Amino acid sequence: MNMLDEIMTPSLLLDEVVMRRNIDAMAARVAKLGGKLRPHLKTHKSIDVAAIIEGVGGTCGFTVSTLEEAEYFFAAGYSDLLYSVGLSDAKVPKVASLVRRGCKLTVITDNQAMADRIDARAAEEGVQLSVMIELDVDGHRSGLEPEGEELLALATAISNSRALVLAGVMTHAGGSYSARTEAELAFHAEREVARTRLAAQRLRAAGFDCPMVSIGSTPTASAYVNLDGITEVRAGVYVFFDLVQAGIGVARHEDIAISVLTTVIGHQPAKGWVIVDAGWMAMSRDRGTSDQDVDYGYGQVCDVDGQAIAGVIMTGANQEHGIIAASGADAKLDLARFPVGSKIRIKPNHACSTAGQFSHYDVLRTDGSLARWDRMHGR
Amino acid sequence: MNMLDEIMTPSLLLDEVVMRRNIDAMAARVAKLGGKLRPHLKTHKSIDVAAIIEGVGGTCGFTVSTLEEAEYFFAAGYSDLLYSVGLSDAKVPKVASLVRRGCKLTVITDNQAMADRIDARAAEEGVQLSVMIELDVDGHRSGLEPEGEELLALATAISNSRALVLAGVMTHAGGSYSARTEAELAFHAEREVARTRLAAQRLRAAGFDCPMVSIGSTPTASAYVNLDGITEVRAGVYVFFDLVQAGIGVARHEDIAISVLTTVIGHQPAKGWVIVDAGWMAMSRDRGTSDQDVDYGYGQVCDVDGQAIAGVIMTGANQEHGIIAASGADAKLDLARFPVGSKIRIKPNHACSTAGQFSHYDVLRTDGSLARWDRMHGR
């Protein structure tokens, strides 16, 4: 592939063919269940990728993880956004500014103390904020228990507030990342649906409106069988997939759409090491496969065309150096296969964190050409 | 500190008083040994910080880890730069462009195959390149054995090339990061000096010029006792320090100049967790203290003024969420100490990787004011 010779390494390659296949498959999956997608933009942070997702259809809006992402994508015409990290009052002026300009931005919280602070600040700003209550369905991170009294108390506080409107309930089944079998995935998916549905039913039974019922994670989105009562599914990583998702069992290695292109700069024959010019500044420090069945170090080594080279991984990373070696304890690399000056690709543990290290993609387009797509970078 | 209320979280705080103390101490240390510093710019990637280092003096140039850093700092007037990652031939046109514009850029390699490729490309470009031979003094990463035959063979190849000029030898004692006692640090420092000095002596005895003899790492730079025959010391992290350096024993916690400012967005009382709006997008995925005596998770929690809160760390991180908890297995956090909406600071495991997640610093200046300093971000 002489085309790649022009690219300075390390570089973030995106295979559009593979990505489109992933986008199509998830859209078809959720549509078949009668659901709508609210894809997460935090994985790719790319207007070009968002446009492809929107073109395929089946979406009811998008999800962001920072207000800077909201600004970036709102400026590009995406106006129905869910900011899926608990809002703090200091951020209300930024939210208010987006709302005033016509952005349908929904925010979340899981506690009354913050709801009160947000309400006071929103009232000062003279805007109404759509607020969802975050639920905890698996003890993973934040959120209220769907069965608890606090859910109704928080709904009451929001309803009695000056500037907040209850928009519904949402959760993220982050606990599903521990699943390793289809049965475990099904368990996480069913629990996420059932407990979120229950929270919505309890709110409605108590007289509250609950228009949005939002769930999601790439592992559970791959395993839902029934979305009755769920208004939207959030997922992000599925667009690119990665080694962690493959380890969970919801993707194959050939479904991984991004890789880091790097150049061999030296050999350490006594150790059986190949030294490349991609370190953790390129791969990130994410070691997400370290507690999975197969630990890929900092990534799976592939040839320049993207074909995995079995048993060869990036075992170590410094800031701008990577160490390529055999993954087996006694195995040694055939260094002649990796001549100095040649290029290889590394498939990442975690697409969000590796992509987060770059400000653009070098895209292998469906027509065989090469393009550069910017991504939002920095805060 | 009401001043910090204006800062959107998460944010990268830089305490200028602490940083200047670190810069002064290292400059004094190396000057006392009669040495010169070539500080690494990859840690801070900031023109403001570089100017302070240069103002203190005792430098003979700077070190960069990418050619993008070389472009960035050359544009700001820094013209004597060492690119300390093995060069590949595809990057020669970028190097040549800098050299033609007057940048005194030195590059490195550790093998003849790459030297030949670089030479061919440099000859095509019509430039002469200053090349140092990289040495391996501790089996850490790349480089040639100082005692081996390959060193002389590579020096011969460079001397016989069309476009390369032998500039000397360099090494990075990355193995020193495993040191935990003063005796171990002294061992790594002495070995780095002795083996590098030997390589320079062997080259000169064989009739080669060896004007530059370059060593360095923050741990060994803190432990040198004699720099005879060494022309420069490279170090980078010492400017900010971090928990890893504290674990090695070359810094105290109060010497750590950067921290991430974050806001409490919720509590999980049953688990004793505080949820904050800084995740691994802010801290990075670096878990550098995980194999040290004290594992700080994703960082040490401090109050908003920067005072460490003993026994409280960031135990978990998602993209934009952090989990704050007690570090002891049975200990539970007093959540009332961390009210929703309040701010805390997190000191990082590794300054280079945490700072690498941000595009600017919020600087607490020596005069008590707040400033914004940009940093180079992205590739």
Interface residues (C-beta under 8 A of the other chain):
Chain A: D5 M8 T9 P10 S11 K42 S65 T66 L67 V85 G86 L87 S88 D89 A90 K91 K94 T109 D110 N111 A113 M114 R117 E134 D136 G139 R141 S142 G174 T263 V264 I265 G266 H267 Q268 K271 I275 D277 W280 M281 S284 R285 D286 R287 G316 N318 Q319 E320 H321 I323 P339 V340 G341 C352 S353 G356 Q357 F358 S359 H377 G378 R379
Chain B: D5 M8 T9 P10 S11 K42 S65 T66 L67 V85 G86 L87 S88 D89 A90 K91 K94 T109 D110 N111 A113 M114 R117 E134 D136 G139 R141 S142 G174 T263 V264 I265 G266 H267 Q268 K271 I275 D277 W280 M281 S284 R285 D286 R287 G316 N318 Q319 E320 H321 I323 P339 V340 G341 C352 S353 G356 Q357 F358 S359 H360 H377 G378 R379
